[in-house]
Structures are given as structure tokens and as C-alpha cells.
Amino acid sequence: MLRISLSLLSVLIFFVAGCSIGESYFGPKSVSTYTNTTNKNLTSRVIHVSDGDTIIMLAPDGGKVKVRLYGIDAPEKAQPYGPQAAGILKNLILNQVVTIDTINVDRYGRYVAKVFYNRQDINAEMIRLGAAWHYRYYDKSPSYMQYEELERYARVNRRGLWNRDNPTPPWEYRKRIREQQGRK
């Protein structure tokens, strides 16, 4: 009887612990509609890395916040080096408490932000490691020249995706997929 009670207790603790970090027995909660209107900074734990430029953090309301890293574009999951880029981002910040400096919210409801861990600009680090391109088209930040220099460094030193001949930028890859699907 005592063994059954302890087993039930451990299952209950597991279930409650899962719920407290935004998960439940029935799967993850949906991405939060949390809106940070008073402060563009948010400090919280990274609970998921979707790919090389998108993470999910816990929101203060217990939900989840999807964050797109500003100024970078990593290979898509199905692209060459896509899984490696996601793995690099996981190694840098998964399960860590990071601070985001929100630039804006995109049309998909994602926070577009610079991510900092121990005062390190993770967006810049992804470029330096050759795990992402500098996304020049959308970058209007003071970090523009720094990101340009970091990409140049990664290219010259053939780091990460630059170790391949003529890697396809993700924006060209996405465009090609849209065209194949008959969309523009």
C-alpha cells in the first residue's frame, strides 16, 4: 500500500511540475498572448529552440513567448546546416535565463528581439560562429556594422555554414519553396 501511495505521489509531482513550467499532461500550452507594454525587456528561461533563429521563453503569466532573433537569418530546418544551427543555439541558451531587448512584434505575433545571456549578444554570436547570416534587409540597428564584420569573419575563416561552397541564404530558399508551391 505504501509503495502504491509513493508511486501515485511521484506521478502527481511529475504532473504538477510539468504544469508549472508551461506544460501539461496533454501537451504544451499554446504560445502566450502575453504583451509586454511597459518594458521592452523580458528576462526569463528559454524552454525550447525551434530552429537557429527562433526560441520559446516562459512568459510572466505562465504561458510562452515566441522570440525571433533580430538581425539574423539561420538556415531552415530542411536546409543544409539547418539542424546544426539549431543545435548551436540550443547549446548556447536552452534552459538558460536570458534577457530579450524587443525591437518589435512581427506579423506572426513573435517578439523580434536581441537575446542576451550573461551580457553576451547571442544574435551576434550566431553570426560569428557561422550559424546564421546577417539579415541585412531588416537590420536597422546600431549593431549593423558589427554584424557585418562578424559575418565577414565567419566567411573568411570558413566557420559553420561557410565551410560549404556557396551556401543558399534562407530567404532565397524560402522564396524557391514558395515559387514551387505556386505562391509569391
Salt bridges, closest charged atoms under 4 A:
GLU23 OE2 - LYS64 NZ 3.11
ASP53 OD2 - ARG68 NH2 3.59
ASP73 OD1 - ARG68 NH2 3.28
ASP73 OD2 - ARG174 NH2 2.70
GLU76 OE2 - ARG174 NH1 2.58
ASP101 OD1 - LYS40 NZ 3.40
ASP106 OD2 - ARG110 NE 2.64
GLU125 OE2 - ARG128 NH2 2.68
ASP139 OD2 - HIS134 NE2 2.61
GLU148 OE2 - HIS134 ND1 2.67
GLU148 OE2 - ARG136 NE 2.58
GLU149 OE1 - ARG152 NH1 2.41
GLU151 OE2 - ARG136 NH2 2.78
GLU151 OE2 - ARG155 NH2 2.88
ASP165 OD1 - ARG158 NH2 3.46
